[in-house]
Amino acid sequence: MLDEYDRGILRLLQQNNKLTAEEISVEVNLSQSAVQRRIAKLRKEKIIEADVSIISPKAVGVGITCVVDVVLHEGSSKAIDKFKASIQQCVEVTQCYYVTGTYDFVLIVNVKDMQHFEEFSKRQLMDNPNLKHFYTHVVMDKVKVSYGVDI
């Protein structure tokens, strides 16, 4: 169970995970050692899932982001697991959600250009015999992108 100290630490780290224990301790009114112990516990318990740097897509040649809705022919657990496994190996897919409703999966795909997307879609989608349909939405503008959660 998270207490207010943990929540305060998480709020700060979610905004800037490069803050030192000293800086956090001042903000949440705990000792540096208590902050360090709490952060270690939050990591051990996978409440903090990862410490990452978010790279600018443009800086590494990613020019297009697409949201792809996927419908499979067969919805058996084996077919679902097979699709999940194939997506896990696909570097262009940065996020994959198994969803309820009209579609089976929603993918976030980052590619250099439309030719790259065409190659990806042929390889990963069109050539998949269990894929019934896919619908692509090309992102025109990132209005809001956040990796944080409300704490």
Disulfide bonds with the S-S distance in Angstrom:
none
